[in-house]
Amino acid sequence: MPRKKEFNPQIAIERATHLFWRRGYHAASMDDLVKAMGVSRQSLYDTFGDKRRLFRAALARYSESELAKELSLLGPRIDAFDGLAKLFANWTGSARSAPDLPAGCLLTNSLIELGDLEPESHAIATELIKRLESAIRFALERADEEGRISLEDGDFADFAGRLMLTRHGLMVARRAGVADGVFRSKMRELMAMLHRSRRL
């Protein structure tokens, strides 16, 4: 008869996610993970597998929590223009990590760190971040259909891509400890971009 788990797997993966988010994949050792998760090494392997599989579980957990918050601002029942404005505010203002959360974004960090070193995990992070880019594109299209914006070239995919590049830069800057004034300035720039495309 299998032994009952002596820990909560959801709490353990949440702690692992925060450690990977704070230190990165390579800098988070198995000893660090065992300590942070509050589990034995054997329990970690039995429940989550090796470090690669644990990291992929952490990416999924991050997607279900932090990424989901961004996606929720662009839902089909939310005014598209207002949702985009709230998303920008999330990136530049309220996106500042809570005291108990690491700075920046685990997905952005992973895209920078992993590359060819961990191609499968890099591909997973890429696919997750593409969900947000697609949601932004659809929000732009809805805002256009609703008469709230009008892009000169009508290239919503390109505009969404440029916004995602801005997001990545902001998340790296947040992790680097850039002063808050820079983020306030960037919020004004983002809103100016949106208002330039706004229909009068």
C-alpha positions, 0 to 999 in steps of 0.5 A: 500500500503506497504511503500517504504524502506527508506534504502538500504538493500544491504548496511545494510546487508554489515554493519551487516556482518562487525559487526558480523565479527568483534564482533561475533554472540553473542557479536553483540547485536540488538542495535549494529546492528540497529546502525551499519546498520542505520535502525530502529529496526522495519525495521530490523525485517520487512526486515531481520527477527530476529537476527538468520536470519540476521546472516544467511543473513550475512553468505551468503553475506560473501560467495558472497564477501570474500569467492568468492574471494578465489574460483575465484583463483581456477576456471577451466580456471585458471592454478591449480598450480598457482591458489593454489600458489595465494591462499596461498599468499592470506592467508598469505600476501594480506589476511591481512584485508583492513583497513575497514575490520575486521581481519580473516574470518567470517566463521572460527570465526563462526565455533569456536564460534557457535558449539552446541550453534547455530547448524543451523548457524554452519552447514551453515558456515560448508557447505560454508567452505566445498566449498573452501575445495572441490575447493582446492581438485579439483585444486590439482587433476587438477594440478596432471592431468596437470603434475604439482604435484604428491602426494605420496599417491594420497590422494587429499582429505587429502591434501586439508583437511590439507591445510584448517586446515592451513587456519583456523589457519592463520585466527585465528592468523590474528585475534589475531594480530600475527606478519607479520613475522609468515605469511611470514614464513608460506607462505614459508612452504606452497609453500615448500609443493606444490613444494615437490609434484611438478613433475620434 
